[in-house]
Each structure stands twice: as structure tokens, then as C-alpha cells.
Amino acid sequence: MNGEEMKNEPRSYTELYTEFHGVFDLKSLRVPPCTPWLIILFFLLISTFSVFAQPAAQPWWLSLEQGKIKFRSGDYGGALLSFEDARRNRRAMYEQMERDLINLLSLRDVRIIGDSLDWVERYSSDRHYIAATAALEELYYRVPKSSLNNSATAALKAIGRLKDYPEAEYWIGEVYRTEGELPLALSQFRKAYEMRGLSEDPGFGLSMQYKIAGVLMTRQEYLEMQKVLQTVIDEFDTLWKNANAAENINAEVSNEKDRLPVPYAQASASFASNAMTGTLERYGVDRFLELYRYNNRDVEQAHRLLGFFCAVTGRPIAQQHLMYAFLIQNTIIIEELKRRQFDFAYTNLSAVAQEINKNALLLSYVEEVEYYKTAYYLGNSLYRNGKTTVARDFWNFLASQPQAGEWQKRAVVQLRSPHFEPIVEMP
């Protein structure tokens, strides 16, 4: 057999295995010249696969929604991780946009332009600075452009503030509150309240104040709770605020000649508040609810909680707070009844209670706002302030309402033997 025939002769499997095993055997170090390129290609492929295997970061809003689903299903650990992801992803996104805008504003030509946001935006668009243009578009979506006063510096500060995520801070606090970590929950709620200007929900700040007050109540930090609830009233209840301001203007002036004129808004608020109080005390609850309406949902809870606190601690101001709360509650109930029955007219509390019992929505509402408890403590506050006849009106109403539960039983006891309830001493 000649040499050419030997080359074409097929080799055995053992010979082929031995040859390739020797080439790739690290111990033999017999590496052919082409192997480095194969190794480089191999590692490039591995790296590429690794990159594509890594999941891309989710949008921050999607992480938040996933966290809500987990929270409502009882997976608090998973919810906490999702909320923290949402907070982290939002911060990373806006930090990158902030850097993109800083890079644009650092260019020599842009520095020459000055602080004009319109010119900076036009320059970015004309020169195709895509990242900076996208950052400005995102900013205008979140913040009205008119509020930036055509200032590039103001735009940079505004996009820096967007790194905060109040909703994520709130939901993290909700997880802590549910798991009993009240100090951490309180810290989170306060942090979310400080960021309230970034929330797209106009009632977010108010909700956070009530959350803070609720945690403080649970922790029995009553003085701080009072301050928070009073802040809500001062901020959202113009009638109460102006009425008190009118009374305080000349509170320390004994000489009639030295009294200062009271502004119209405060004088009218004081007149309205005094008229409501006088009607309730002299003519009873039915005449009071026949004449007056006050739909201010924002402060109902603040008045109610302060009223309960002042009632159990024996403070006369409880009557005023509970009067406001009860009036708001009945205004909302009567408006709903009129919406369903246009010719509905208020006659007495018992008739309203009958209508409530027919309406699942109103039944849910009276439970939420502790309607019968409010009526009971308002009656007790009137009794403590010497208005025994009106107090009995409330007790008679509650005694005829089996659905009032505990408050029906306590009202029956008061009718049999009226008495001051023990005052609970709180710090």
C-alpha cells in the first residue's frame, strides 16, 4: 500500500478518540494553533448567553402592582421584596435620567446657551441627544412644564426629586404595620407623607396623616395622635378653623371698646357654628338634622377620633367634635338616600335608620364610620355638658336600634340610670 492510499485509509475509532483526547487534555498541554480562537469564541458565546439569561429590570410601577397582589394574598415577605424592587428601580431610572441631563448641560455649547429650558430642549432635539431628550419628556409627563419657569436648573432639580417613590414607601409601611412592626411602619408613613407632593393621588397626604394617627393610637401615643388629627382639621376644615379663629381674636379683651373687627369669613363661620350648636342643644337632634348639612368627608374621621378621645377623657370639646362628625355622617347618608329617592325628606333618625337597613352600601358606610358609637358618645357629651333632654333623645334612638349592638345596650342602661361614664386618664 503506497503513501497516498495510507492517507485515505479510514482510521479506527480508538485512534480518533486518542488524537482528540490528546488535543483537549489539559495534562498533555498539546494545544493546536487554532485553539485560542476557539476558546475566545467559546467564552464570547457563554457571555452572550449569560447576558440574555439575566432578566431585565421590571418597570417600577409593575413591581408595585405585583407587590399589592402579593400583599392582598397574604404573602407579606414577597410583597416587601416587590415594593423594595419598585423603590430601587424607580430611583435607578431617574438617577440615570438625571445623569443624562447633567451630561447635556455640561456641554460647552449648552453652557453658552444659558439657563433657558426651551433652548436647551431644542439643542438636545436638534443634535439628537436621545437620552437627554427622553429625560425631558419624562419630566414633562410627571411635572407641568409651566411650573419650571423655563429654567434648565429647575428641570434638573425636579427630575432629581422624582427619584423618591411615596407609594412604595407607604406600601412598605403597610407590610410592617400588618406584621406588627409599628415603629418601622410609623417611620415609613412619615417618609411617605414628606414625599406626598410626588404622588398622583391628591388625597395621598391626607391618607398618610390618618395612617400615622392610627399607628400612634395603637402605640398609645395620644398626645402625638391629637396633634396629627388637629393638623388635619386645621388644614381641611375651613368652617372649624375660621370659627375658632373668630373666637380667639377678642378672647382676652374684656373692654368692648377695645375689641377688634372680625373678618367676614371668620365671623360667618362663627355664626354658623354657634347656630348649629344652639339648635342641637335647644331643639334636639331632629331639628338640627332637618336644618343643617355639612359634607366634608376629609375631616369626618379626624373629628370622630378626637371626639372619642375627648369624651373618654372628660373634655367638654368632645361635644363639638362629635357634632361635626355626626352631621357629616348624616349629610352623606341623606344625600345617598336622595340620590336613590329624589323626594326623600328627613323626618327623624329612626326613619333614616330604617332606610339604612335596606341599603347594603349604607350599612357598610355606617359600620366604617362607627355611626352608632358616634351617636352614643355625642349623647354622653351633651349629658356631661348639662343638656340632659337632648342626650335622652340620642339614647332613645339607640335603644330602638338592635343593629347598634353594644351601643344599644349601653343606651338602655343610660335611660334606666343616667350617669357620667368614668373618665379615662391618658397622657
Secondary structure, DSSP 8 states (H G I E B T S, - for coil): --HHHHHHS---HHHHHHHHHHHH-TTTT---TTHHHHHHHHHHHHHHHHHHHS-----HHHHHHHHHHHHHTT-HHHHHHHHHHHHHHHHHHHHHHHHHHHHHHTSHHHHHH-SBHHHHHHHHHHTT-HHHHHHHHHHHHHS-GGGGTTBHHHHHHHHHHTT--HHHHHHHHHHHHHTT-HHHHHHHHHHHHHTGGG-S-TTHHHHHHHHHHHHHHHTT-HHHHHHHHHHHHHHH-HHHHHHHHHHHHTTT--SGGG-----HHHHHHHHHHHHHHHHHHHH-HHHHHHH-----HHHHHHHHHHHHHHHHTT-TTHHHHHHHHHHHHHHHHHHHHHHHSTT-----HHHHHHHHHT-HHHHHHHHHTTHHHHHHHHHHHHHHTT-HHHHHHHHHHHHT-GGGTHHHHHHHHHHHS----------
